[in-house]
Amino acid sequence: MDYTATRPLSVTASRQDEADLILAARTDVEAYTQLYRRYVTPVYRYCYSRMGNAADAEDVTAQVFVAVWEGLPCYRHRGVFAAWLFTIARRRISDYYRRRRDYLPLDEARDAPAEDVLSAHLVHAESLRQLATLTAELDDRQQELLRLRFAAGLNYKEIAAIVRKSEGSVKMALHRLLKMLKSNLENEVEVGDEV
Amino acid sequence: MKSESLTIEKELTALYHEPTPAPEFVQRLEQQLRGVTKTRRPQPGASQHTWLRMVRWAAIAVCVFSLMGIVAVGPQRVWAALQAWIGYVPRFGFTEVENIRVLAEPVEMAAGGVVVRVHQGVVTTETTLAFEVRGAALPDRSVPGIELGLQLPDGQTLPLRYAEINFAYANGFSGFLVFPPLPLETTQATLVMDYTAIPGAHLALPLALRLAAREGFVEPFIRPHMPVNASDTRNGSTLTVTHAAYGPEETALNLQVQHSGEWGFGGITFMHPVTFTDDTGRGYARFFTTLPVSVFDRQPSVGVGQDALAFGSVATDARRLTLEVESMTFYLWDITRTFELDLGQNPRIEQTWPLDVNFTVADIQINVVQAKLWTAGMSGDYDSGARYYLCFEITGQAEERLLTGIWLRHTTVNVPLRRGDFVPEKPDTEGKMHVVTYLGFNELPTGKLTFMVDGIVFEQVGPWRVTWDMP
């Protein structure tokens, strides 16, 4: 089977293809390489969105894929491989912060750097810059939902598995969040225009 | 002007897709993963969570957790409210009283000649799910291979976070398994323990959890005593006994350490001599187990640390208690000292380079004396899977401080896994320490390399002597 696929996971191969790939990747280095190619970009983007610099994002991305290789024999596929993968990524990032900063909260969900990360993106368009400011003002859980959805490219089911909520509640939370962001962004533009 | 055409999803996608991994990074990592998968191929059917691994990880976890055991007090009102609801759960630690789930009753199971008993479990609202397990000794008292997981009713399995199991007991084993938090509403789970080397030894222990207490300090909680003026200051560090729980089987003390340095408190480990006595002259043995739960770990801050110790149960006629701690561990991150080493163009395995790198951190004079090139196992197998290391000889001297660990990082070659490439060792009798730093695999590095000192660990010599009255 040809496992080649380097597109974002949300538009990649079917579930069956992924299940076959994961099964093969337990023992076949080539299959594992394909799995790596499929996920390396979203994992990196997610890490970058949490860490704010390329060196650390690369470092943790590398650790994630070694951990995934080591953990594959224990992994039981139930259709949410991405959730398992990003749970590992979240944990690695938490470990990173625990080791780097002695005063960060121990709760994994709260140990992302809040303001600096998104401001580091320095997006070019004015609306994107305003959006970056707005998202940086969100609380950590809201930011994490956005990162999992837009940086990691996960679907609602996968996000739900990671944050241990129902798919419906994730959908609703994201829907409200986007609505609020859109509304705030429009207000910002209006105020900016008036000024 | 309202931007009617704005599609927020598109904008967010653009925002978060700004960073794309560099193609050379993706390619290099792929090559390195191929190397890793050749040399670290997992065995089909063998668990990642073998007891051997668990014990190794437990040791690492104890070190890391003790180093990370930085804690502090938050805003006064929040802290006061928290204090009012702190209880002690025997063998587990200090925790809040409300919304804690505990095991409804102990569960025991036998299969394939193996007997395991889950004695107690504590689920806090935040991050900890800890179970105390005990089991019969295996025939040869070996460390068995076990696949471990906690199955939830929805089929999801929580992986083990860390374990601390002692297999050395003649009459069996005992210790803790710690998992990630359970969803708030979950009251049922199954602890799966698969002994891979023992036919038929597949255990699935059904665990039922109950809310421990809605109000008050009912079983299993012990209301802790908060001693008054139970502090001692030595060398700028103040040790305070903030809570003491006097149980029928054990006495647990929560300790707070405050200091003015930039460093963090690393805990009072089993290496530190500690005595606990009463006014009648009795001494109480320290329990050499880690308390896996602590409510005090939630609000860390610089300059304040916490640790909890457990001892034998205090005698009923004791009126005054004394804790004496001879030394404590501290650590310091983000030192950012660098030094260089020129390996030349043709370095040989076991070649030694004399160095004389000196710097001072936390008033400790640190000297990097020499470096020796080394490879994994020293087997002569220098093929594509070989890993290369440098072993540094380091000394550290200061008045009433002893350097016990140092974190070195190789910065020149951008190898993945470079963080964590340290093996701090206890200094030998001459005060020398050997630190192994990972250089990478596949290629023997040459030329000038730069190393960064990320952090150090040191012991502050006391003693601290804290005395308080029983309630």
Interface residues (C-beta under 8 A of the other chain):
Chain A: R26 T27 V29 Y32 T33 Y36 R37 V40 T41 Y44 R45 Y48 S49 A54 A55 A57 E58 D59 T61 A62 Q63 F65 V66 W69 E70 G71 L72 P73 C74 R76 R78 Y96 R98 R99 R100 R101 D102 Y103 L104 P105 L106 D107 E108 L118 H121 V123 A125 S127 L128 L131 A132 T135 L146 R147 R149 F150 A151 A161 R164 L178 L181 K182 L185 E186 V189 E190 D193
Chain B: M1 K2 S3 L6 I8 E9 E11 L12 T13 A14 L15 Y16 H17 E18 P19 T20 P21 A22 F25 V26 L29 E30 Q32 L33 R34 V36 T37 K38 R40 P42 Q43 P44 G45 A46 S47 Q48 H49 V64 M68 I70 A72 E126 T127 E147 G149 G155 Q156 T157 P159 P183 G264 D297 R298 Q299 P300 S301 V302 Y331 W333 D334 N414 P416 L417 R418 R419 G420
